[in-house]
Amino acid sequence: MSSRHALPPLNCLSAFEAAARLGGITRASAELALTQSAVSRRIQRLEEDLGQPLFERRLSGLRLTPAGERYYRVVRQVLLDLGDISAELRHRPDEKLLTLASTPTIASFWLARQLPDFQRRYPDISIRMLIVENPARLIPGEFDLGIYYHLPGEVDPDWLIAEPIFDVERVAALCSPAYLQREGAIASVEEMLARHVLLVVEDHFNDWLTWRNWYEALGGQWREPARTLSANSYQLLMNATLAGQGISLGWTRLLEHELNDGQLVKALDEEIDSSGRLSLLTPEGRRDSGAAALFRQWLLGRST
């Protein structure tokens, strides 16, 4: 192959793709388990090889140049196809393997309750769970399908295609019966803010659904709650809610089992429509395996 048509090193392409997808060197270095300087050197080497910049360096971070945008679309698809065929060849002895990516909360509170029905219907399919809290940190080729909350343009990367699992979802203030028995019934949202413990999640969910969002959607004038318990894990806070430690915002379809079982109750009757939807995520350009196709048909056919 002539030098004119020589391909850049794969490690340079993967560094460029990760930085473009995640929007910066720091996140790319964390995903690739490399130092920031190593990622920067690989991108610089790629730019030197191509003879033009792929990123604009700004104080706010990296931004793709027009050439970088074109190159990213091609590189992303090439790496996705390479990941697909590599996974297919690695798993050829066991083509009945399905890898599902999800968050700890969705996997433990919702998906684990749904999977027994799928396993009864398709007992020859093995399931592997990949737990990744933030869908932006998913790596193409490492999973078949993802199950995450999706808010268009704000939560998930643009290389994932989202299909809603539920037609409608509502968000309510939830607590355990033991909490209400101990603290007493709550007459209003204002009373809840004034004297109750609100559980606050500090992760990517917090970017698009907060207590303030919920309260203002009900027409109230927000003020800081008197007492809070915060954590960067929604799963931890839901367990704290079940243990009677306070009140959490919860998706009523996601937590349908706990509500029907009486483990959780609505602290107030007020609800709002969820702006995000629990969704089935597929990497763009991914061809479903037989197992993935069966799972998609089963899931979307039963959960609307």
N, C-alpha and C positions, 0 to 999 in steps of 0.2 A: 504494500500500500504506500503510495507517495505521501511525502510529508504534508502536502496540501490537503489530503483527505484523511490524515491520521486523526483518530479519535482522542479526545482529551482523557486523562486518567479518570477512572470511575470514582475514585475518592474525591476528586475535585467536583465532579458532577453532583455527587450526593451532598457535599457541603453547600454547594450553590442552591440545590433544590430545597434543602432544609432551611437555609437562611431566608430564601424567598417565601417559602410556605409559612414559616413561623414569624417572619417579619423582623428578624434580627440575628446577630451573631451569638448573643448570650443564650437564647433559647435553642439555637441550632447546636451550639457546643454541648448543652445539657442533653439533648436528644441523642447526639452522636457519641457522647462520652469522650469528648475531646476538649482541649483547652481552647479558649477563644482565639488565641494567637494562631493555633493550628488551623482552625476553620478559616480565619482571615487569610492566612498564607495560601490555602488551597483555592480560595476564591480569587485571590490576586493572581495566582499562577494560571487559572482558567482565563481570566481577563487578558493576561499577557499573551496567552496562546491564541485567543480569538482576535486580539488586536483592538479591542474596544471595551469600555466599561459596561458592566451589567447592572451596577447599582449606583445610585446617587447617595453619597455619604452626607447625612444631615445630623444636626444636633439631636433631633427627635428620633433618629434611627435610619435604617436603610430604606431606600425606595427604588424599585426597579426602573431602569431606563427603558425607553421603547424597545431597544434591542434586547434588553434583559427580559421584558415581558414575552416577546416572541420566543426567546430561547427557553424560558421557564416552561411555557406550554408544551414544548417538544420534549424537554428533559423529563418533566413530570410524567408524561405519558410513556416515555421509553422506560423509566425506572419502574412505573407501575406494571407495564407488560413484563418486564424482566422479573419483577417480584412474583407475578402470577405464575409464570412458567416455571420459575425456580421452586415455588411452593408446590406446584403440581408434580414436578419430578421428584421432589423430596418425599411427598406423601403418596406417591404412586402405589406402594404396597398396601396403603390403607386409604382408598379414595372415599371412604364413608366418614371422614373426619370433618367436623364443622367447628370452626373457631369463631366464637362470638365475643365481641368487645363490649364492655359496658362499665358503668360506675359501680362502686361498692354498694351504694344505696339501691339502685335499680336492680342489680344482680341479686341482692339478698332479700329485699322487700317485695319485689314483683316477679322478676324473671324466674327465680328458683321455685316459685309457686306455679308457674305456667309450664315449665319444662316437662314435668312428669307426663302430661297429656301427649306432648310431642314424642317423648321416648316410648310411650305405649304404642303409638301409631307407627313409629319407625324405629324398632328396637335394634336394627343393624347399623344405625348411625351413632358414632361416638361424638361427644361434645367436649370441646375445650373452651374454658372461659379465660378471657384476657381482661384483667381489671385495670383500667386506665381512667383516672378521674376526669381528665380534661380531653375531649375528643381532638383538640388541636395537637395533642402529643401522640396521636396514633400514627403508625408508620405503615404506608401501603405495603401489601404483601404479607403482613404479619397476621391479618385477620380476614375473615370472609364477610361478616356483617357486624354492624354495631347497633346498639340500642341506647340512645341518649335523648335528652331533651334538646330540641332544636328551635332556635329563634333565628329566622333568616337574617343573614348578614351580621349577626352579633355573637353567636356562640360557637358555631362550627366552621371549619375551614371550607373554602369554596370547592375543594376537590371531592367533597362528600355529597352524595345525592340523598336527600331526606324524603322519606315517605311516612306520613303520620300514621301512627298505630290506632289512636283514638280520634273519633270525629270531634268530640267536645271534651274539654277538661275544665274543671273548676278548682280554684284555690281557696282554702278555708283556714281559719285559725283552729288548730287541733291541740288537744291535750289528753291526758289519761283521765278516766273517771276518778282515780284516787286523788289527782290534783284538785279537781273541783270539789271533792268531798272535804279535802283539807282546807282549801282556800275559800270555798264558797262560790255560789253561782255568780256569773259575770253579767251585769245588766247592760253594759254598753262598751263600745270601743274605747271611749274616753276613760272609763273605769279600768279597762284592761291596761291601758298605757300608764295609768296613775299608780296602780298598786300590784300588778302582776309581773312575773318573770317572763320576758320574751326571749326565746332562743334565736340567736342571730348567726347565720352561716357566713363565713368569710372565705368564699372561693368563687369560681366563675359563675355559679348560680346567682351570687350576690350582685352581679353586674346588671341583671335584668329583672330580678324580682326581689324586692326588699320589703320590709315592714312599711316603710314610707310609701313605696309604690302601691301596696295593697290598701293602706289607709286612705291615701289620696284618691284612689280609684273608687272608694266608697263615698267620696265627697267630703271627707274630713280635713281639718287644718292640722297638719302634722306638728307634733312636738316630740322631743326625745322621751322614750319610756323611762320610768323610774328605775327599773331593774332589768338587767340583761345577763344572759349567759352566752358567750360567743365561742365559736370553734371553727376551724377551717375544714371541717368534715361534716357534711350533711348527714351521713350515716350515724356518726357519733351523736349528733343532736337529736335525731329521730329516736335513737335508743334512750337518750336522756328524757325525751318526751314520754315515751312508754313507761319510763321509771318514775314519772310524776314530778320531774324537776322544773317544768315550765310549759310554755305554749309555743308551738312552732307553726310556721306556714307549711301547708302540705297540699299536694295534689290528690284530689279525692279518688281519681281512678287508679293512680299508682298505689295508694294506700287503702284500696277498697276492701281487702281482706281484713285488715286491722279495724276498719270502721264497722264492717259487718259483724265482726267477732266481738265488738265492744271493747277492744283493747284501746282504741282511740275514740274520742267523741269531739264534736264541734264545740269549741269554747263559746262561740257566738253563731247565730244563724247566718250572718252575712258571708257572702262568697263573691268572688270575681271570676270572670273568664280568664283562663291562662293564656298569655300571649305566646308561650312556647308550647310545643306539642311533643309528647313522647313519640320518638320516630325511629324507624329502621333506616340506618345509614349504610350506604354502599359506596365504596371508592369509585370515582368516575372512571368509566371505561372498563370496569370489572365485569367479566363474564361469570355468571353464577355457576358454581359446581352443582352437581345433582343434589347434594345435601343442602346447599344454600337455597336452591330453587324450591325444594320441598318445605324448608323452614319458612321462607318468605310467603309461600302460598298458605301455609298453616297459620302463621301469625297474623297476617293482614286479613285473612278470612274469618278470624274468630274474635278480634279485639275491637272492632269498630263500635 
